[in-house]
Amino acid sequence: MHKYERIIYWSEADQKFIVEVPELAGCMADGRTATEALENAEVVISEWLDIAEELGREIPQPKGKLMYA
């Protein structure tokens, strides 16, 4: 499991749980349940990191709990 902070919330518009990963720009996932959304977020985080590495972009170090959201 990656150590990046995740913010999870219910989206009425989408009728799904949404997970945002604030430390990784644009990194989000969704799911019908909170558990599914978190599992999908793990996949998306891995893909985000793989693509960033392939493109030679800087990969942020996990900071843990952020002081804002």
mmCIF file of the N, C-alpha and C atoms, coordinates in Angstrom:
data_MODEL
# 
_entry.id   MODEL 
# 
loop_
_atom_site.group_PDB 
_atom_site.id 
_atom_site.type_symbol 
_atom_site.label_atom_id 
_atom_site.label_alt_id 
_atom_site.label_comp_id 
_atom_site.label_asym_id 
_atom_site.label_entity_id 
_atom_site.label_seq_id 
_atom_site.pdbx_PDB_ins_code 
_atom_site.Cartn_x 
_atom_site.Cartn_y 
_atom_site.Cartn_z 
_atom_site.occupancy 
_atom_site.B_iso_or_equiv 
_atom_site.pdbx_formal_charge 
_atom_site.auth_seq_id 
_atom_site.auth_comp_id 
_atom_site.auth_asym_id 
_atom_site.auth_atom_id 
_atom_site.pdbx_PDB_model_num 
ATOM 1   N N  . MET A 1 1  ? 0.842   -1.180 0.000   1.00 0.00 ? 1  MET A N  1 
ATOM 2   C CA . MET A 1 1  ? 0.000   0.000  0.000   1.00 0.00 ? 1  MET A CA 1 
ATOM 3   C C  . MET A 1 1  ? 0.885   1.240  0.000   1.00 0.00 ? 1  MET A C  1 
ATOM 4   N N  . HIS A 1 2  ? 0.557   2.177  -0.861  1.00 0.00 ? 2  HIS A N  1 
ATOM 5   C CA . HIS A 1 2  ? 1.292   3.444  -0.930  1.00 0.00 ? 2  HIS A CA 1 
ATOM 6   C C  . HIS A 1 2  ? 0.949   4.311  0.271   1.00 0.00 ? 2  HIS A C  1 
ATOM 7   N N  . LYS A 1 3  ? 1.850   5.187  0.632   1.00 0.00 ? 3  LYS A N  1 
ATOM 8   C CA . LYS A 1 3  ? 1.697   5.982  1.844   1.00 0.00 ? 3  LYS A CA 1 
ATOM 9   C C  . LYS A 1 3  ? 1.196   7.395  1.593   1.00 0.00 ? 3  LYS A C  1 
ATOM 10  N N  . TYR A 1 4  ? 0.649   7.653  0.423   1.00 0.00 ? 4  TYR A N  1 
ATOM 11  C CA . TYR A 1 4  ? 0.103   8.976  0.128   1.00 0.00 ? 4  TYR A CA 1 
ATOM 12  C C  . TYR A 1 4  ? -1.259  9.149  0.788   1.00 0.00 ? 4  TYR A C  1 
ATOM 13  N N  . GLU A 1 5  ? -1.512  10.377 1.241   1.00 0.00 ? 5  GLU A N  1 
ATOM 14  C CA . GLU A 1 5  ? -2.803  10.675 1.853   1.00 0.00 ? 5  GLU A CA 1 
ATOM 15  C C  . GLU A 1 5  ? -3.921  10.510 0.829   1.00 0.00 ? 5  GLU A C  1 
ATOM 16  N N  . ARG A 1 6  ? -5.070  10.024 1.287   1.00 0.00 ? 6  ARG A N  1 
ATOM 17  C CA . ARG A 1 6  ? -6.262  9.878  0.448   1.00 0.00 ? 6  ARG A CA 1 
ATOM 18  C C  . ARG A 1 6  ? -7.426  10.589 1.118   1.00 0.00 ? 6  ARG A C  1 
ATOM 19  N N  . ILE A 1 7  ? -8.211  11.264 0.321   1.00 0.00 ? 7  ILE A N  1 
ATOM 20  C CA . ILE A 1 7  ? -9.434  11.889 0.812   1.00 0.00 ? 7  ILE A CA 1 
ATOM 21  C C  . ILE A 1 7  ? -10.587 11.181 0.112   1.00 0.00 ? 7  ILE A C  1 
ATOM 22  N N  . ILE A 1 8  ? -11.512 10.634 0.894   1.00 0.00 ? 8  ILE A N  1 
ATOM 23  C CA . ILE A 1 8  ? -12.630 9.896  0.320   1.00 0.00 ? 8  ILE A CA 1 
ATOM 24  C C  . ILE A 1 8  ? -13.935 10.594 0.681   1.00 0.00 ? 8  ILE A C  1 
ATOM 25  N N  . TYR A 1 9  ? -14.828 10.679 -0.298  1.00 0.00 ? 9  TYR A N  1 
ATOM 26  C CA . TYR A 1 9  ? -16.132 11.298 -0.060  1.00 0.00 ? 9  TYR A CA 1 
ATOM 27  C C  . TYR A 1 9  ? -17.158 10.716 -1.024  1.00 0.00 ? 9  TYR A C  1 
ATOM 28  N N  . TRP A 1 10 ? -18.419 10.904 -0.682  1.00 0.00 ? 10 TRP A N  1 
ATOM 29  C CA . TRP A 1 10 ? -19.526 10.456 -1.508  1.00 0.00 ? 10 TRP A CA 1 
ATOM 30  C C  . TRP A 1 10 ? -19.897 11.559 -2.490  1.00 0.00 ? 10 TRP A C  1 
ATOM 31  N N  . SER A 1 11 ? -20.076 11.204 -3.769  1.00 0.00 ? 11 SER A N  1 
ATOM 32  C CA . SER A 1 11 ? -20.493 12.156 -4.788  1.00 0.00 ? 11 SER A CA 1 
ATOM 33  C C  . SER A 1 11 ? -21.934 11.868 -5.175  1.00 0.00 ? 11 SER A C  1 
ATOM 34  N N  . GLU A 1 12 ? -22.826 12.766 -4.807  1.00 0.00 ? 12 GLU A N  1 
ATOM 35  C CA . GLU A 1 12 ? -24.241 12.619 -5.196  1.00 0.00 ? 12 GLU A CA 1 
ATOM 36  C C  . GLU A 1 12 ? -24.379 12.618 -6.711  1.00 0.00 ? 12 GLU A C  1 
ATOM 37  N N  . ALA A 1 13 ? -23.642 13.496 -7.366  1.00 0.00 ? 13 ALA A N  1 
ATOM 38  C CA . ALA A 1 13 ? -23.743 13.624 -8.831  1.00 0.00 ? 13 ALA A CA 1 
ATOM 39  C C  . ALA A 1 13 ? -23.355 12.325 -9.539  1.00 0.00 ? 13 ALA A C  1 
ATOM 40  N N  . ASP A 1 14 ? -22.318 11.661 -9.033  1.00 0.00 ? 14 ASP A N  1 
ATOM 41  C CA . ASP A 1 14 ? -21.829 10.427 -9.662  1.00 0.00 ? 14 ASP A CA 1 
ATOM 42  C C  . ASP A 1 14 ? -22.429 9.170  -9.049  1.00 0.00 ? 14 ASP A C  1 
ATOM 43  N N  . GLN A 1 15 ? -23.023 9.324  -7.861  1.00 0.00 ? 15 GLN A N  1 
ATOM 44  C CA . GLN A 1 15 ? -23.539 8.181  -7.112  1.00 0.00 ? 15 GLN A CA 1 
ATOM 45  C C  . GLN A 1 15 ? -22.440 7.147  -6.859  1.00 0.00 ? 15 GLN A C  1 
ATOM 46  N N  . LYS A 1 16 ? -21.264 7.657  -6.512  1.00 0.00 ? 16 LYS A N  1 
ATOM 47  C CA . LYS A 1 16 ? -20.104 6.812  -6.217  1.00 0.00 ? 16 LYS A CA 1 
ATOM 48  C C  . LYS A 1 16 ? -19.259 7.476  -5.150  1.00 0.00 ? 16 LYS A C  1 
ATOM 49  N N  . PHE A 1 17 ? -18.413 6.667  -4.522  1.00 0.00 ? 17 PHE A N  1 
ATOM 50  C CA . PHE A 1 17 ? -17.397 7.198  -3.632  1.00 0.00 ? 17 PHE A CA 1 
ATOM 51  C C  . PHE A 1 17 ? -16.220 7.655  -4.485  1.00 0.00 ? 17 PHE A C  1 
ATOM 52  N N  . ILE A 1 18 ? -15.655 8.793  -4.139  1.00 0.00 ? 18 ILE A N  1 
ATOM 53  C CA . ILE A 1 18 ? -14.513 9.367  -4.849  1.00 0.00 ? 18 ILE A CA 1 
ATOM 54  C C  . ILE A 1 18 ? -13.327 9.394  -3.886  1.00 0.00 ? 18 ILE A C  1 
ATOM 55  N N  . VAL A 1 19 ? -12.161 9.042  -4.403  1.00 0.00 ? 19 VAL A N  1 
ATOM 56  C CA . VAL A 1 19 ? -10.919 9.135  -3.625  1.00 0.00 ? 19 VAL A CA 1 
ATOM 57  C C  . VAL A 1 19 ? -9.984  10.072 -4.375  1.00 0.00 ? 19 VAL A C  1 
ATOM 58  N N  . GLU A 1 20 ? -9.517  11.099 -3.680  1.00 0.00 ? 20 GLU A N  1 
ATOM 59  C CA . GLU A 1 20 ? -8.526  12.008 -4.233  1.00 0.00 ? 20 GLU A CA 1 
ATOM 60  C C  . GLU A 1 20 ? -7.206  11.799 -3.505  1.00 0.00 ? 20 GLU A C  1 
ATOM 61  N N  . VAL A 1 21 ? -6.114  11.930 -4.247  1.00 0.00 ? 21 VAL A N  1 
ATOM 62  C CA . VAL A 1 21 ? -4.765  11.805 -3.681  1.00 0.00 ? 21 VAL A CA 1 
ATOM 63  C C  . VAL A 1 21 ? -4.095  13.164 -3.884  1.00 0.00 ? 21 VAL A C  1 
ATOM 64  N N  . PRO A 1 22 ? -4.236  14.077 -2.907  1.00 0.00 ? 22 PRO A N  1 
ATOM 65  C CA . PRO A 1 22 ? -3.804  15.468 -3.098  1.00 0.00 ? 22 PRO A CA 1 
ATOM 66  C C  . PRO A 1 22 ? -2.334  15.654 -3.440  1.00 0.00 ? 22 PRO A C  1 
ATOM 67  N N  . GLU A 1 23 ? -1.473  14.756 -3.005  1.00 0.00 ? 23 GLU A N  1 
ATOM 68  C CA . GLU A 1 23 ? -0.038  14.918 -3.262  1.00 0.00 ? 23 GLU A CA 1 
ATOM 69  C C  . GLU A 1 23 ? 0.354   14.559 -4.689  1.00 0.00 ? 23 GLU A C  1 
ATOM 70  N N  . LEU A 1 24 ? -0.546  13.885 -5.415  1.00 0.00 ? 24 LEU A N  1 
ATOM 71  C CA . LEU A 1 24 ? -0.279  13.487 -6.802  1.00 0.00 ? 24 LEU A CA 1 
ATOM 72  C C  . LEU A 1 24 ? -1.312  14.181 -7.694  1.00 0.00 ? 24 LEU A C  1 
ATOM 73  N N  . ALA A 1 25 ? -0.906  15.229 -8.348  1.00 0.00 ? 25 ALA A N  1 
ATOM 74  C CA . ALA A 1 25 ? -1.819  16.074 -9.134  1.00 0.00 ? 25 ALA A CA 1 
ATOM 75  C C  . ALA A 1 25 ? -2.703  15.262 -10.072 1.00 0.00 ? 25 ALA A C  1 
ATOM 76  N N  . GLY A 1 26 ? -4.020  15.451 -9.923  1.00 0.00 ? 26 GLY A N  1 
ATOM 77  C CA . GLY A 1 26 ? -4.987  14.809 -10.809 1.00 0.00 ? 26 GLY A CA 1 
ATOM 78  C C  . GLY A 1 26 ? -5.244  13.344 -10.509 1.00 0.00 ? 26 GLY A C  1 
ATOM 79  N N  . CYS A 1 27 ? -4.670  12.813 -9.449  1.00 0.00 ? 27 CYS A N  1 
ATOM 80  C CA . CYS A 1 27 ? -4.812  11.391 -9.124  1.00 0.00 ? 27 CYS A CA 1 
ATOM 81  C C  . CYS A 1 27 ? -6.101  11.179 -8.336  1.00 0.00 ? 27 CYS A C  1 
ATOM 82  N N  . MET A 1 28 ? -7.053  10.482 -8.975  1.00 0.00 ? 28 MET A N  1 
ATOM 83  C CA . MET A 1 28 ? -8.362  10.230 -8.373  1.00 0.00 ? 28 MET A CA 1 
ATOM 84  C C  . MET A 1 28 ? -8.862  8.859  -8.806  1.00 0.00 ? 28 MET A C  1 
ATOM 85  N N  . ALA A 1 29 ? -9.783  8.308  -8.021  1.00 0.00 ? 29 ALA A N  1 
ATOM 86  C CA . ALA A 1 29 ? -10.424 7.045  -8.369  1.00 0.00 ? 29 ALA A CA 1 
ATOM 87  C C  . ALA A 1 29 ? -11.840 7.076  -7.813  1.00 0.00 ? 29 ALA A C  1 
ATOM 88  N N  . ASP A 1 30 ? -12.664 6.148  -8.272  1.00 0.00 ? 30 ASP A N  1 
ATOM 89  C CA . ASP A 1 30 ? -14.014 6.055  -7.734  1.00 0.00 ? 30 ASP A CA 1 
ATOM 90  C C  . ASP A 1 30 ? -14.400 4.594  -7.556  1.00 0.00 ? 30 ASP A C  1 
ATOM 91  N N  . GLY A 1 31 ? -15.555 4.380  -6.936  1.00 0.00 ? 31 GLY A N  1 
ATOM 92  C CA . GLY A 1 31 ? -16.053 3.024  -6.728  1.00 0.00 ? 31 GLY A CA 1 
ATOM 93  C C  . GLY A 1 31 ? -17.458 3.047  -6.173  1.00 0.00 ? 31 GLY A C  1 
ATOM 94  N N  . ARG A 1 32 ? -18.153 1.923  -6.317  1.00 0.00 ? 32 ARG A N  1 
ATOM 95  C CA . ARG A 1 32 ? -19.524 1.812  -5.800  1.00 0.00 ? 32 ARG A CA 1 
ATOM 96  C C  . ARG A 1 32 ? -19.551 1.763  -4.280  1.00 0.00 ? 32 ARG A C  1 
ATOM 97  N N  . THR A 1 33 ? -18.459 1.286  -3.678  1.00 0.00 ? 33 THR A N  1 
ATOM 98  C CA . THR A 1 33 ? -18.328 1.258  -2.224  1.00 0.00 ? 33 THR A CA 1 
ATOM 99  C C  . THR A 1 33 ? -17.036 1.977  -1.853  1.00 0.00 ? 33 THR A C  1 
ATOM 100 N N  . ALA A 1 34 ? -16.921 2.348  -0.573  1.00 0.00 ? 34 ALA A N  1 
ATOM 101 C CA . ALA A 1 34 ? -15.703 3.009  -0.113  1.00 0.00 ? 34 ALA A CA 1 
ATOM 102 C C  . ALA A 1 34 ? -14.499 2.079  -0.292  1.00 0.00 ? 34 ALA A C  1 
ATOM 103 N N  . THR A 1 35 ? -14.687 0.812  0.005   1.00 0.00 ? 35 THR A N  1 
ATOM 104 C CA . THR A 1 35 ? -13.596 -0.160 -0.143  1.00 0.00 ? 35 THR A CA 1 
ATOM 105 C C  . THR A 1 35 ? -13.161 -0.280 -1.592  1.00 0.00 ? 35 THR A C  1 
ATOM 106 N N  . GLU A 1 36 ? -14.123 -0.358 -2.495  1.00 0.00 ? 36 GLU A N  1 
ATOM 107 C CA . GLU A 1 36 ? -13.794 -0.453 -3.926  1.00 0.00 ? 36 GLU A CA 1 
ATOM 108 C C  . GLU A 1 36 ? -13.054 0.793  -4.391  1.00 0.00 ? 36 GLU A C  1 
ATOM 109 N N  . ALA A 1 37 ? -13.505 1.958  -3.952  1.00 0.00 ? 37 ALA A N  1 
ATOM 110 C CA . ALA A 1 37 ? -12.852 3.212  -4.343  1.00 0.00 ? 37 ALA A CA 1 
ATOM 111 C C  . ALA A 1 37 ? -11.403 3.252  -3.853  1.00 0.00 ? 37 ALA A C  1 
ATOM 112 N N  . LEU A 1 38 ? -11.170 2.795  -2.623  1.00 0.00 ? 38 LEU A N  1 
ATOM 113 C CA . LEU A 1 38 ? -9.806  2.775  -2.081  1.00 0.00 ? 38 LEU A CA 1 
ATOM 114 C C  . LEU A 1 38 ? -8.936  1.764  -2.823  1.00 0.00 ? 38 LEU A C  1 
ATOM 115 N N  . GLU A 1 39 ? -9.494  0.613  -3.171  1.00 0.00 ? 39 GLU A N  1 
ATOM 116 C CA . GLU A 1 39 ? -8.747  -0.377 -3.952  1.00 0.00 ? 39 GLU A CA 1 
ATOM 117 C C  . GLU A 1 39 ? -8.389  0.188  -5.326  1.00 0.00 ? 39 GLU A C  1 
ATOM 118 N N  . ASN A 1 40 ? -9.348  0.867  -5.955  1.00 0.00 ? 40 ASN A N  1 
ATOM 119 C CA . ASN A 1 40 ? -9.089  1.476  -7.262  1.00 0.00 ? 40 ASN A CA 1 
ATOM 120 C C  . ASN A 1 40 ? -8.034  2.568  -7.149  1.00 0.00 ? 40 ASN A C  1 
ATOM 121 N N  . ALA A 1 41 ? -8.031  3.284  -6.031  1.00 0.00 ? 41 ALA A N  1 
ATOM 122 C CA . ALA A 1 41 ? -7.038  4.341  -5.821  1.00 0.00 ? 41 ALA A CA 1 
ATOM 123 C C  . ALA A 1 41 ? -5.630  3.760  -5.784  1.00 0.00 ? 41 ALA A C  1 
ATOM 124 N N  . GLU A 1 42 ? -5.461  2.585  -5.190  1.00 0.00 ? 42 GLU A N  1 
ATOM 125 C CA . GLU A 1 42 ? -4.143  1.944  -5.162  1.00 0.00 ? 42 GLU A CA 1 
ATOM 126 C C  . GLU A 1 42 ? -3.637  1.691  -6.574  1.00 0.00 ? 42 GLU A C  1 
ATOM 127 N N  . VAL A 1 43 ? -4.523  1.220  -7.448  1.00 0.00 ? 43 VAL A N  1 
ATOM 128 C CA . VAL A 1 43 ? -4.150  0.952  -8.845  1.00 0.00 ? 43 VAL A CA 1 
ATOM 129 C C  . VAL A 1 43 ? -3.758  2.247  -9.536  1.00 0.00 ? 43 VAL A C  1 
ATOM 130 N N  . VAL A 1 44 ? -4.567  3.287  -9.342  1.00 0.00 ? 44 VAL A N  1 
ATOM 131 C CA . VAL A 1 44 ? -4.322  4.567  -10.003 1.00 0.00 ? 44 VAL A CA 1 
ATOM 132 C C  . VAL A 1 44 ? -3.028  5.207  -9.489  1.00 0.00 ? 44 VAL A C  1 
ATOM 133 N N  . ILE A 1 45 ? -2.758  5.089  -8.189  1.00 0.00 ? 45 ILE A N  1 
ATOM 134 C CA . ILE A 1 45 ? -1.506  5.622  -7.641  1.00 0.00 ? 45 ILE A CA 1 
ATOM 135 C C  . ILE A 1 45 ? -0.316  4.930  -8.294  1.00 0.00 ? 45 ILE A C  1 
ATOM 136 N N  . SER A 1 46 ? -0.369  3.607  -8.389  1.00 0.00 ? 46 SER A N  1 
ATOM 137 C CA . SER A 1 46 ? 0.725   2.857  -9.031  1.00 0.00 ? 46 SER A CA 1 
ATOM 138 C C  . SER A 1 46 ? 0.925   3.300  -10.469 1.00 0.00 ? 46 SER A C  1 
ATOM 139 N N  . GLU A 1 47 ? -0.174  3.463  -11.194 1.00 0.00 ? 47 GLU A N  1 
ATOM 140 C CA . GLU A 1 47 ? -0.082  3.905  -12.591 1.00 0.00 ? 47 GLU A CA 1 
ATOM 141 C C  . GLU A 1 47 ? 0.477   5.315  -12.677 1.00 0.00 ? 47 GLU A C  1 
ATOM 142 N N  . TRP A 1 48 ? 0.042   6.197  -11.789 1.00 0.00 ? 48 TRP A N  1 
ATOM 143 C CA . TRP A 1 48 ? 0.526   7.584  -11.773 1.00 0.00 ? 48 TRP A CA 1 
ATOM 144 C C  . TRP A 1 48 ? 2.043   7.584  -11.577 1.00 0.00 ? 48 TRP A C  1 
ATOM 145 N N  . LEU A 1 49 ? 2.513   6.803  -10.597 1.00 0.00 ? 49 LEU A N  1 
ATOM 146 C CA . LEU A 1 49 ? 3.947   6.754  -10.298 1.00 0.00 ? 49 LEU A CA 1 
ATOM 147 C C  . LEU A 1 49 ? 4.733   6.151  -11.459 1.00 0.00 ? 49 LEU A C  1 
ATOM 148 N N  . ASP A 1 50 ? 4.211   5.095  -12.074 1.00 0.00 ? 50 ASP A N  1 
ATOM 149 C CA . ASP A 1 50 ? 4.887   4.469  -13.217 1.00 0.00 ? 50 ASP A CA 1 
ATOM 150 C C  . ASP A 1 50 ? 5.042   5.440  -14.384 1.00 0.00 ? 50 ASP A C  1 
ATOM 151 N N  . ILE A 1 51 ? 3.973   6.160  -14.692 1.00 0.00 ? 51 ILE A N  1 
ATOM 152 C CA . ILE A 1 51 ? 4.005   7.103  -15.816 1.00 0.00 ? 51 ILE A CA 1 
ATOM 153 C C  . ILE A 1 51 ? 4.953   8.262  -15.509 1.00 0.00 ? 51 ILE A C  1 
ATOM 154 N N  . ALA A 1 52 ? 4.904   8.772  -14.280 1.00 0.00 ? 52 ALA A N  1 
ATOM 155 C CA . ALA A 1 52 ? 5.803   9.864  -13.903 1.00 0.00 ? 52 ALA A CA 1 
ATOM 156 C C  . ALA A 1 52 ? 7.258   9.422  -14.054 1.00 0.00 ? 52 ALA A C  1 
ATOM 157 N N  . GLU A 1 53 ? 7.548   8.208  -13.632 1.00 0.00 ? 53 GLU A N  1 
ATOM 158 C CA . GLU A 1 53 ? 8.915   7.688  -13.750 1.00 0.00 ? 53 GLU A CA 1 
ATOM 159 C C  . GLU A 1 53 ? 9.312   7.541  -15.213 1.00 0.00 ? 53 GLU A C  1 
ATOM 160 N N  . GLU A 1 54 ? 8.424   7.010  -16.041 1.00 0.00 ? 54 GLU A N  1 
ATOM 161 C CA . GLU A 1 54 ? 8.706   6.852  -17.475 1.00 0.00 ? 54 GLU A CA 1 
ATOM 162 C C  . GLU A 1 54 ? 8.996   8.192  -18.139 1.00 0.00 ? 54 GLU A C  1 
ATOM 163 N N  . LEU A 1 55 ? 8.266   9.229  -17.716 1.00 0.00 ? 55 LEU A N  1 
ATOM 164 C CA . LEU A 1 55 ? 8.428   10.556 -18.306 1.00 0.00 ? 55 LEU A CA 1 
ATOM 165 C C  . LEU A 1 55 ? 9.565   11.354 -17.674 1.00 0.00 ? 55 LEU A C  1 
ATOM 166 N N  . GLY A 1 56 ? 10.201  10.780 -16.664 1.00 0.00 ? 56 GLY A N  1 
ATOM 167 C CA . GLY A 1 56 ? 11.304  11.464 -15.997 1.00 0.00 ? 56 GLY A CA 1 
ATOM 168 C C  . GLY A 1 56 ? 10.859  12.604 -15.108 1.00 0.00 ? 56 GLY A C  1 
ATOM 169 N N  . ARG A 1 57 ? 9.619   12.556 -14.649 1.00 0.00 ? 57 ARG A N  1 
ATOM 170 C CA . ARG A 1 57 ? 9.106   13.619 -13.777 1.00 0.00 ? 57 ARG A CA 1 
ATOM 171 C C  . ARG A 1 57 ? 9.446   13.323 -12.324 1.00 0.00 ? 57 ARG A C  1 
ATOM 172 N N  . GLU A 1 58 ? 9.509   14.387 -11.549 1.00 0.00 ? 58 GLU A N  1 
ATOM 173 C CA . GLU A 1 58 ? 9.791   14.241 -10.125 1.00 0.00 ? 58 GLU A CA 1 
ATOM 174 C C  . GLU A 1 58 ? 8.614   13.562 -9.430  1.00 0.00 ? 58 GLU A C  1 
ATOM 175 N N  . ILE A 1 59 ? 8.926   12.602 -8.587  1.00 0.00 ? 59 ILE A N  1 
ATOM 176 C CA . ILE A 1 59 ? 7.888   11.897 -7.832  1.00 0.00 ? 59 ILE A CA 1 
ATOM 177 C C  . ILE A 1 59 ? 7.921   12.412 -6.400  1.00 0.00 ? 59 ILE A C  1 
ATOM 178 N N  . PRO A 1 60 ? 6.816   13.014 -5.947  1.00 0.00 ? 60 PRO A N  1 
ATOM 179 C CA . PRO A 1 60 ? 6.796   13.567 -4.597  1.00 0.00 ? 60 PRO A CA 1 
ATOM 180 C C  . PRO A 1 60 ? 6.896   12.469 -3.535  1.00 0.00 ? 60 PRO A C  1 
ATOM 181 N N  . GLN A 1 61 ? 7.589   12.777 -2.456  1.00 0.00 ? 61 GLN A N  1 
ATOM 182 C CA . GLN A 1 61 ? 7.652   11.861 -1.330  1.00 0.00 ? 61 GLN A CA 1 
ATOM 183 C C  . GLN A 1 61 ? 6.353   12.005 -0.531  1.00 0.00 ? 61 GLN A C  1 
ATOM 184 N N  . PRO A 1 62 ? 5.798   10.896 -0.048  1.00 0.00 ? 62 PRO A N  1 
ATOM 185 C CA . PRO A 1 62 ? 4.585   11.001 0.789   1.00 0.00 ? 62 PRO A CA 1 
ATOM 186 C C  . PRO A 1 62 ? 4.877   11.836 2.030   1.00 0.00 ? 62 PRO A C  1 
ATOM 187 N N  . LYS A 1 63 ? 3.964   12.727 2.347   1.00 0.00 ? 63 LYS A N  1 
ATOM 188 C CA . LYS A 1 63 ? 4.137   13.608 3.504   1.00 0.00 ? 63 LYS A CA 1 
ATOM 189 C C  . LYS A 1 63 ? 3.295   13.162 4.685   1.00 0.00 ? 63 LYS A C  1 
ATOM 190 N N  . GLY A 1 64 ? 2.415   12.198 4.472   1.00 0.00 ? 64 GLY A N  1 
ATOM 191 C CA . GLY A 1 64 ? 1.521   11.808 5.546   1.00 0.00 ? 64 GLY A CA 1 
ATOM 192 C C  . GLY A 1 64 ? 0.355   12.767 5.627   1.00 0.00 ? 64 GLY A C  1 
ATOM 193 N N  . LYS A 1 65 ? -0.156  12.967 6.802   1.00 0.00 ? 65 LYS A N  1 
ATOM 194 C CA . LYS A 1 65 ? -1.331  13.818 6.985   1.00 0.00 ? 65 LYS A CA 1 
ATOM 195 C C  . LYS A 1 65 ? -1.023  15.249 6.613   1.00 0.00 ? 65 LYS A C  1 
ATOM 196 N N  . LEU A 1 66 ? -1.833  15.795 5.701   1.00 0.00 ? 66 LEU A N  1 
ATOM 197 C CA . LEU A 1 66 ? -1.665  17.188 5.291   1.00 0.00 ? 66 LEU A CA 1 
ATOM 198 C C  . LEU A 1 66 ? -2.370  18.101 6.286   1.00 0.00 ? 66 LEU A C  1 
ATOM 199 N N  . MET A 1 67 ? -1.926  19.307 6.340   1.00 0.00 ? 67 MET A N  1 
ATOM 200 C CA . MET A 1 67 ? -2.519  20.276 7.268   1.00 0.00 ? 67 MET A CA 1 
ATOM 201 C C  . MET A 1 67 ? -3.722  20.990 6.647   1.00 0.00 ? 67 MET A C  1 
ATOM 202 N N  . TYR A 1 68 ? -4.045  20.660 5.413   1.00 0.00 ? 68 TYR A N  1 
ATOM 203 C CA . TYR A 1 68 ? -5.189  21.262 4.732   1.00 0.00 ? 68 TYR A CA 1 
ATOM 204 C C  . TYR A 1 68 ? -5.801  20.219 3.817   1.00 0.00 ? 68 TYR A C  1 
ATOM 205 N N  . ALA A 1 69 ? -6.990  20.471 3.380   1.00 0.00 ? 69 ALA A N  1 
ATOM 206 C CA . ALA A 1 69 ? -7.643  19.570 2.419   1.00 0.00 ? 69 ALA A CA 1 
ATOM 207 C C  . ALA A 1 69 ? -8.718  20.345 1.676   1.00 0.00 ? 69 ALA A C  1 
# 
